[in-house]
Amino acid sequence: MTGLLFLIPVALGLGLLGLAAFFWAMRSGQFDDPDGSASRILIDEDSPAE
């Protein structure tokens, strides 16, 4: 029973920390262009080795 008194607040705290990190990422523009990075990996901009 004493374990639950410790684990429940820890789980709630970690959940709130994850939610805060998600909202911070939304505000800072981490998810603005999800398709750009996926397309950018397919473009070969390197010059061929001679």
mmJSON file of the N, C-alpha and C atoms, coordinates in Angstrom:
{"data_MODEL":{"atom_site":{
"group_PDB":["ATOM","ATOM","ATOM","ATOM","ATOM","ATOM","ATOM","ATOM","ATOM","ATOM","ATOM","ATOM","ATOM","ATOM","ATOM","ATOM","ATOM","ATOM","ATOM","ATOM","ATOM","ATOM","ATOM","ATOM","ATOM","ATOM","ATOM","ATOM","ATOM","ATOM","ATOM","ATOM","ATOM","ATOM","ATOM","ATOM","ATOM","ATOM","ATOM","ATOM","ATOM","ATOM","ATOM","ATOM","ATOM","ATOM","ATOM","ATOM","ATOM","ATOM","ATOM","ATOM","ATOM","ATOM","ATOM","ATOM","ATOM","ATOM","ATOM","ATOM","ATOM","ATOM","ATOM","ATOM","ATOM","ATOM","ATOM","ATOM","ATOM","ATOM","ATOM","ATOM","ATOM","ATOM","ATOM","ATOM","ATOM","ATOM","ATOM","ATOM","ATOM","ATOM","ATOM","ATOM","ATOM","ATOM","ATOM","ATOM","ATOM","ATOM","ATOM","ATOM","ATOM","ATOM","ATOM","ATOM","ATOM","ATOM","ATOM","ATOM","ATOM","ATOM","ATOM","ATOM","ATOM","ATOM","ATOM","ATOM","ATOM","ATOM","ATOM","ATOM","ATOM","ATOM","ATOM","ATOM","ATOM","ATOM","ATOM","ATOM","ATOM","ATOM","ATOM","ATOM","ATOM","ATOM","ATOM","ATOM","ATOM","ATOM","ATOM","ATOM","ATOM","ATOM","ATOM","ATOM","ATOM","ATOM","ATOM","ATOM","ATOM","ATOM","ATOM","ATOM","ATOM","ATOM","ATOM","ATOM","ATOM","ATOM"],
"id":[1,2,3,4,5,6,7,8,9,10,11,12,13,14,15,16,17,18,19,20,21,22,23,24,25,26,27,28,29,30,31,32,33,34,35,36,37,38,39,40,41,42,43,44,45,46,47,48,49,50,51,52,53,54,55,56,57,58,59,60,61,62,63,64,65,66,67,68,69,70,71,72,73,74,75,76,77,78,79,80,81,82,83,84,85,86,87,88,89,90,91,92,93,94,95,96,97,98,99,100,101,102,103,104,105,106,107,108,109,110,111,112,113,114,115,116,117,118,119,120,121,122,123,124,125,126,127,128,129,130,131,132,133,134,135,136,137,138,139,140,141,142,143,144,145,146,147,148,149,150],
"type_symbol":["N","C","C","N","C","C","N","C","C","N","C","C","N","C","C","N","C","C","N","C","C","N","C","C","N","C","C","N","C","C","N","C","C","N","C","C","N","C","C","N","C","C","N","C","C","N","C","C","N","C","C","N","C","C","N","C","C","N","C","C","N","C","C","N","C","C","N","C","C","N","C","C","N","C","C","N","C","C","N","C","C","N","C","C","N","C","C","N","C","C","N","C","C","N","C","C","N","C","C","N","C","C","N","C","C","N","C","C","N","C","C","N","C","C","N","C","C","N","C","C","N","C","C","N","C","C","N","C","C","N","C","C","N","C","C","N","C","C","N","C","C","N","C","C","N","C","C","N","C","C"],
"label_atom_id":["N","CA","C","N","CA","C","N","CA","C","N","CA","C","N","CA","C","N","CA","C","N","CA","C","N","CA","C","N","CA","C","N","CA","C","N","CA","C","N","CA","C","N","CA","C","N","CA","C","N","CA","C","N","CA","C","N","CA","C","N","CA","C","N","CA","C","N","CA","C","N","CA","C","N","CA","C","N","CA","C","N","CA","C","N","CA","C","N","CA","C","N","CA","C","N","CA","C","N","CA","C","N","CA","C","N","CA","C","N","CA","C","N","CA","C","N","CA","C","N","CA","C","N","CA","C","N","CA","C","N","CA","C","N","CA","C","N","CA","C","N","CA","C","N","CA","C","N","CA","C","N","CA","C","N","CA","C","N","CA","C","N","CA","C","N","CA","C","N","CA","C","N","CA","C"],
"label_alt_id":[null,null,null,null,null,null,null,null,null,null,null,null,null,null,null,null,null,null,null,null,null,null,null,null,null,null,null,null,null,null,null,null,null,null,null,null,null,null,null,null,null,null,null,null,null,null,null,null,null,null,null,null,null,null,null,null,null,null,null,null,null,null,null,null,null,null,null,null,null,null,null,null,null,null,null,null,null,null,null,null,null,null,null,null,null,null,null,null,null,null,null,null,null,null,null,null,null,null,null,null,null,null,null,null,null,null,null,null,null,null,null,null,null,null,null,null,null,null,null,null,null,null,null,null,null,null,null,null,null,null,null,null,null,null,null,null,null,null,null,null,null,null,null,null,null,null,null,null,null,null],
"label_comp_id":["MET","MET","MET","THR","THR","THR","GLY","GLY","GLY","LEU","LEU","LEU","LEU","LEU","LEU","PHE","PHE","PHE","LEU","LEU","LEU","ILE","ILE","ILE","PRO","PRO","PRO","VAL","VAL","VAL","ALA","ALA","ALA","LEU","LEU","LEU","GLY","GLY","GLY","LEU","LEU","LEU","GLY","GLY","GLY","LEU","LEU","LEU","LEU","LEU","LEU","GLY","GLY","GLY","LEU","LEU","LEU","ALA","ALA","ALA","ALA","ALA","ALA","PHE","PHE","PHE","PHE","PHE","PHE","TRP","TRP","TRP","ALA","ALA","ALA","MET","MET","MET","ARG","ARG","ARG","SER","SER","SER","GLY","GLY","GLY","GLN","GLN","GLN","PHE","PHE","PHE","ASP","ASP","ASP","ASP","ASP","ASP","PRO","PRO","PRO","ASP","ASP","ASP","GLY","GLY","GLY","SER","SER","SER","ALA","ALA","ALA","SER","SER","SER","ARG","ARG","ARG","ILE","ILE","ILE","LEU","LEU","LEU","ILE","ILE","ILE","ASP","ASP","ASP","GLU","GLU","GLU","ASP","ASP","ASP","SER","SER","SER","PRO","PRO","PRO","ALA","ALA","ALA","GLU","GLU","GLU"],
"label_asym_id":["A","A","A","A","A","A","A","A","A","A","A","A","A","A","A","A","A","A","A","A","A","A","A","A","A","A","A","A","A","A","A","A","A","A","A","A","A","A","A","A","A","A","A","A","A","A","A","A","A","A","A","A","A","A","A","A","A","A","A","A","A","A","A","A","A","A","A","A","A","A","A","A","A","A","A","A","A","A","A","A","A","A","A","A","A","A","A","A","A","A","A","A","A","A","A","A","A","A","A","A","A","A","A","A","A","A","A","A","A","A","A","A","A","A","A","A","A","A","A","A","A","A","A","A","A","A","A","A","A","A","A","A","A","A","A","A","A","A","A","A","A","A","A","A","A","A","A","A","A","A"],
"label_entity_id":["1","1","1","1","1","1","1","1","1","1","1","1","1","1","1","1","1","1","1","1","1","1","1","1","1","1","1","1","1","1","1","1","1","1","1","1","1","1","1","1","1","1","1","1","1","1","1","1","1","1","1","1","1","1","1","1","1","1","1","1","1","1","1","1","1","1","1","1","1","1","1","1","1","1","1","1","1","1","1","1","1","1","1","1","1","1","1","1","1","1","1","1","1","1","1","1","1","1","1","1","1","1","1","1","1","1","1","1","1","1","1","1","1","1","1","1","1","1","1","1","1","1","1","1","1","1","1","1","1","1","1","1","1","1","1","1","1","1","1","1","1","1","1","1","1","1","1","1","1","1"],
"label_seq_id":[1,1,1,2,2,2,3,3,3,4,4,4,5,5,5,6,6,6,7,7,7,8,8,8,9,9,9,10,10,10,11,11,11,12,12,12,13,13,13,14,14,14,15,15,15,16,16,16,17,17,17,18,18,18,19,19,19,20,20,20,21,21,21,22,22,22,23,23,23,24,24,24,25,25,25,26,26,26,27,27,27,28,28,28,29,29,29,30,30,30,31,31,31,32,32,32,33,33,33,34,34,34,35,35,35,36,36,36,37,37,37,38,38,38,39,39,39,40,40,40,41,41,41,42,42,42,43,43,43,44,44,44,45,45,45,46,46,46,47,47,47,48,48,48,49,49,49,50,50,50],
"pdbx_PDB_ins_code":[null,null,null,null,null,null,null,null,null,null,null,null,null,null,null,null,null,null,null,null,null,null,null,null,null,null,null,null,null,null,null,null,null,null,null,null,null,null,null,null,null,null,null,null,null,null,null,null,null,null,null,null,null,null,null,null,null,null,null,null,null,null,null,null,null,null,null,null,null,null,null,null,null,null,null,null,null,null,null,null,null,null,null,null,null,null,null,null,null,null,null,null,null,null,null,null,null,null,null,null,null,null,null,null,null,null,null,null,null,null,null,null,null,null,null,null,null,null,null,null,null,null,null,null,null,null,null,null,null,null,null,null,null,null,null,null,null,null,null,null,null,null,null,null,null,null,null,null,null,null],
"Cartn_x":[0.816,0.0,0.86,1.98,2.836,3.516,3.664,4.242,3.341,2.035,1.089,1.116,1.334,1.408,2.618,3.604,4.78,4.635,4.119,4.077,3.014,1.889,0.836,1.266,1.828,2.3,3.458,4.316,5.419,4.864,3.892,3.296,2.565,1.835,1.151,2.148,3.228,4.256,4.922,5.241,5.855,4.892,3.617,2.613,2.485,2.467,2.395,3.669,4.795,6.049,6.04,5.538,5.424,4.446,3.337,2.351,2.928,3.671,4.306,5.353,6.105,7.095,6.415,5.277,4.538,4.031,3.458,2.968,4.108,5.265,6.421,6.863,6.866,7.26,6.263,4.992,3.988,4.2,4.479,4.672,5.972,7.002,8.296,8.416,7.383,7.389,8.038,8.085,8.705,7.919,6.617,5.764,5.229,5.918,5.422,5.489,6.559,6.747,7.133,6.2,6.56,6.881,6.33,6.582,7.89,8.367,9.603,10.807,10.916,12.056,11.995,10.792,10.649,11.045,10.765,11.132,12.599,13.118,14.492,15.509,15.174,16.12,16.281,15.301,15.357,16.138,16.404,17.104,18.603,19.274,20.716,21.402,21.969,22.626,24.142,24.657,26.11,26.573,27.732,28.292,28.955,28.917,29.522,31.042,31.582,33.024,33.72,34.828,35.557,36.843],
"Cartn_y":[-1.193,0.0,1.258,1.207,2.392,2.619,1.544,1.691,2.505,2.311,3.075,4.554,4.847,6.249,6.943,6.186,6.737,6.718,5.62,5.45,6.288,6.518,7.303,8.75,9.451,10.816,10.862,9.86,9.811,9.632,8.749,8.524,9.767,10.436,11.669,12.766,12.859,13.857,13.61,12.359,12.041,12.276,11.998,12.267,13.746,14.566,16.009,16.557,15.966,16.383,16.077,14.914,14.564,15.457,15.783,16.684,18.083,18.558,19.868,19.877,18.794,18.708,18.7,18.033,18.013,19.402,20.109,21.454,22.414,22.24,23.068,22.815,21.564,21.23,21.803,21.803,22.388,23.891,24.578,26.033,26.433,25.616,25.99,25.611,25.009,24.736,23.431,22.466,21.19,20.403,20.655,19.877,20.708,21.788,22.674,22.039,21.32,20.783,19.305,18.413,17.003,16.354,16.865,16.255,16.735,17.891,18.428,17.563,17.116,16.275,14.919,14.407,13.115,13.216,14.321,14.499,14.878,15.599,16.08,14.937,13.845,12.723,12.038,12.205,11.561,12.366,13.632,14.505,14.299,14.014,13.808,15.073,15.819,17.078,16.946,15.786,15.6,15.433,15.985,15.794,14.413,13.766,12.427,12.487,11.48,11.409,11.099,11.759,11.537,10.804],
"Cartn_z":[0.0,0.0,0.0,0.707,0.743,-0.606,-1.37,-2.697,-3.613,-3.484,-4.29,-3.934,-2.669,-2.255,-2.863,-3.241,-3.9,-5.425,-5.966,-7.41,-8.103,-7.496,-8.142,-8.367,-7.378,-7.664,-8.669,-8.647,-9.61,-11.021,-11.187,-12.503,-12.992,-12.123,-12.508,-12.864,-12.121,-12.41,-13.754,-14.057,-15.339,-16.493,-16.274,-17.293,-17.575,-16.534,-16.709,-17.357,-17.033,-17.663,-19.155,-19.528,-20.939,-21.671,-21.038,-21.639,-21.82,-20.837,-20.943,-22.064,-22.206,-23.282,-24.65,-24.755,-26.012,-26.372,-25.4,-25.688,-26.005,-25.371,-25.693,-27.138,-27.553,-28.919,-29.92,-29.585,-30.476,-30.629,-29.535,-29.577,-30.256,-30.146,-30.717,-32.184,-32.768,-34.196,-34.604,-33.734,-34.056,-35.091,-35.196,-36.08,-37.238,-37.601,-38.653,-40.037,-40.348,-41.687,-41.629,-41.321,-41.207,-42.551,-43.661,-44.971,-45.578,-45.186,-45.749,-45.438,-44.219,-43.837,-44.524,-44.705,-45.368,-46.842,-47.478,-48.885,-49.037,-48.071,-48.147,-48.138,-47.495,-47.424,-48.78,-49.676,-50.982,-52.02,-51.735,-52.688,-52.524,-53.624,-53.598,-54.071,-53.142,-53.473,-53.539,-53.233,-53.275,-54.709,-54.997,-56.331,-56.385,-57.502,-57.599,-57.413,-56.778,-56.563,-57.893,-58.098,-59.355,-59.129],
"occupancy":[1.0,1.0,1.0,1.0,1.0,1.0,1.0,1.0,1.0,1.0,1.0,1.0,1.0,1.0,1.0,1.0,1.0,1.0,1.0,1.0,1.0,1.0,1.0,1.0,1.0,1.0,1.0,1.0,1.0,1.0,1.0,1.0,1.0,1.0,1.0,1.0,1.0,1.0,1.0,1.0,1.0,1.0,1.0,1.0,1.0,1.0,1.0,1.0,1.0,1.0,1.0,1.0,1.0,1.0,1.0,1.0,1.0,1.0,1.0,1.0,1.0,1.0,1.0,1.0,1.0,1.0,1.0,1.0,1.0,1.0,1.0,1.0,1.0,1.0,1.0,1.0,1.0,1.0,1.0,1.0,1.0,1.0,1.0,1.0,1.0,1.0,1.0,1.0,1.0,1.0,1.0,1.0,1.0,1.0,1.0,1.0,1.0,1.0,1.0,1.0,1.0,1.0,1.0,1.0,1.0,1.0,1.0,1.0,1.0,1.0,1.0,1.0,1.0,1.0,1.0,1.0,1.0,1.0,1.0,1.0,1.0,1.0,1.0,1.0,1.0,1.0,1.0,1.0,1.0,1.0,1.0,1.0,1.0,1.0,1.0,1.0,1.0,1.0,1.0,1.0,1.0,1.0,1.0,1.0,1.0,1.0,1.0,1.0,1.0,1.0],
"B_iso_or_equiv":[0.0,0.0,0.0,0.0,0.0,0.0,0.0,0.0,0.0,0.0,0.0,0.0,0.0,0.0,0.0,0.0,0.0,0.0,0.0,0.0,0.0,0.0,0.0,0.0,0.0,0.0,0.0,0.0,0.0,0.0,0.0,0.0,0.0,0.0,0.0,0.0,0.0,0.0,0.0,0.0,0.0,0.0,0.0,0.0,0.0,0.0,0.0,0.0,0.0,0.0,0.0,0.0,0.0,0.0,0.0,0.0,0.0,0.0,0.0,0.0,0.0,0.0,0.0,0.0,0.0,0.0,0.0,0.0,0.0,0.0,0.0,0.0,0.0,0.0,0.0,0.0,0.0,0.0,0.0,0.0,0.0,0.0,0.0,0.0,0.0,0.0,0.0,0.0,0.0,0.0,0.0,0.0,0.0,0.0,0.0,0.0,0.0,0.0,0.0,0.0,0.0,0.0,0.0,0.0,0.0,0.0,0.0,0.0,0.0,0.0,0.0,0.0,0.0,0.0,0.0,0.0,0.0,0.0,0.0,0.0,0.0,0.0,0.0,0.0,0.0,0.0,0.0,0.0,0.0,0.0,0.0,0.0,0.0,0.0,0.0,0.0,0.0,0.0,0.0,0.0,0.0,0.0,0.0,0.0,0.0,0.0,0.0,0.0,0.0,0.0],
"pdbx_formal_charge":[null,null,null,null,null,null,null,null,null,null,null,null,null,null,null,null,null,null,null,null,null,null,null,null,null,null,null,null,null,null,null,null,null,null,null,null,null,null,null,null,null,null,null,null,null,null,null,null,null,null,null,null,null,null,null,null,null,null,null,null,null,null,null,null,null,null,null,null,null,null,null,null,null,null,null,null,null,null,null,null,null,null,null,null,null,null,null,null,null,null,null,null,null,null,null,null,null,null,null,null,null,null,null,null,null,null,null,null,null,null,null,null,null,null,null,null,null,null,null,null,null,null,null,null,null,null,null,null,null,null,null,null,null,null,null,null,null,null,null,null,null,null,null,null,null,null,null,null,null,null],
"auth_seq_id":[1,1,1,2,2,2,3,3,3,4,4,4,5,5,5,6,6,6,7,7,7,8,8,8,9,9,9,10,10,10,11,11,11,12,12,12,13,13,13,14,14,14,15,15,15,16,16,16,17,17,17,18,18,18,19,19,19,20,20,20,21,21,21,22,22,22,23,23,23,24,24,24,25,25,25,26,26,26,27,27,27,28,28,28,29,29,29,30,30,30,31,31,31,32,32,32,33,33,33,34,34,34,35,35,35,36,36,36,37,37,37,38,38,38,39,39,39,40,40,40,41,41,41,42,42,42,43,43,43,44,44,44,45,45,45,46,46,46,47,47,47,48,48,48,49,49,49,50,50,50],
"auth_comp_id":["MET","MET","MET","THR","THR","THR","GLY","GLY","GLY","LEU","LEU","LEU","LEU","LEU","LEU","PHE","PHE","PHE","LEU","LEU","LEU","ILE","ILE","ILE","PRO","PRO","PRO","VAL","VAL","VAL","ALA","ALA","ALA","LEU","LEU","LEU","GLY","GLY","GLY","LEU","LEU","LEU","GLY","GLY","GLY","LEU","LEU","LEU","LEU","LEU","LEU","GLY","GLY","GLY","LEU","LEU","LEU","ALA","ALA","ALA","ALA","ALA","ALA","PHE","PHE","PHE","PHE","PHE","PHE","TRP","TRP","TRP","ALA","ALA","ALA","MET","MET","MET","ARG","ARG","ARG","SER","SER","SER","GLY","GLY","GLY","GLN","GLN","GLN","PHE","PHE","PHE","ASP","ASP","ASP","ASP","ASP","ASP","PRO","PRO","PRO","ASP","ASP","ASP","GLY","GLY","GLY","SER","SER","SER","ALA","ALA","ALA","SER","SER","SER","ARG","ARG","ARG","ILE","ILE","ILE","LEU","LEU","LEU","ILE","ILE","ILE","ASP","ASP","ASP","GLU","GLU","GLU","ASP","ASP","ASP","SER","SER","SER","PRO","PRO","PRO","ALA","ALA","ALA","GLU","GLU","GLU"],
"auth_asym_id":["A","A","A","A","A","A","A","A","A","A","A","A","A","A","A","A","A","A","A","A","A","A","A","A","A","A","A","A","A","A","A","A","A","A","A","A","A","A","A","A","A","A","A","A","A","A","A","A","A","A","A","A","A","A","A","A","A","A","A","A","A","A","A","A","A","A","A","A","A","A","A","A","A","A","A","A","A","A","A","A","A","A","A","A","A","A","A","A","A","A","A","A","A","A","A","A","A","A","A","A","A","A","A","A","A","A","A","A","A","A","A","A","A","A","A","A","A","A","A","A","A","A","A","A","A","A","A","A","A","A","A","A","A","A","A","A","A","A","A","A","A","A","A","A","A","A","A","A","A","A"],
"auth_atom_id":["N","CA","C","N","CA","C","N","CA","C","N","CA","C","N","CA","C","N","CA","C","N","CA","C","N","CA","C","N","CA","C","N","CA","C","N","CA","C","N","CA","C","N","CA","C","N","CA","C","N","CA","C","N","CA","C","N","CA","C","N","CA","C","N","CA","C","N","CA","C","N","CA","C","N","CA","C","N","CA","C","N","CA","C","N","CA","C","N","CA","C","N","CA","C","N","CA","C","N","CA","C","N","CA","C","N","CA","C","N","CA","C","N","CA","C","N","CA","C","N","CA","C","N","CA","C","N","CA","C","N","CA","C","N","CA","C","N","CA","C","N","CA","C","N","CA","C","N","CA","C","N","CA","C","N","CA","C","N","CA","C","N","CA","C","N","CA","C","N","CA","C","N","CA","C"],
"pdbx_PDB_model_num":[1,1,1,1,1,1,1,1,1,1,1,1,1,1,1,1,1,1,1,1,1,1,1,1,1,1,1,1,1,1,1,1,1,1,1,1,1,1,1,1,1,1,1,1,1,1,1,1,1,1,1,1,1,1,1,1,1,1,1,1,1,1,1,1,1,1,1,1,1,1,1,1,1,1,1,1,1,1,1,1,1,1,1,1,1,1,1,1,1,1,1,1,1,1,1,1,1,1,1,1,1,1,1,1,1,1,1,1,1,1,1,1,1,1,1,1,1,1,1,1,1,1,1,1,1,1,1,1,1,1,1,1,1,1,1,1,1,1,1,1,1,1,1,1,1,1,1,1,1,1]
}}}
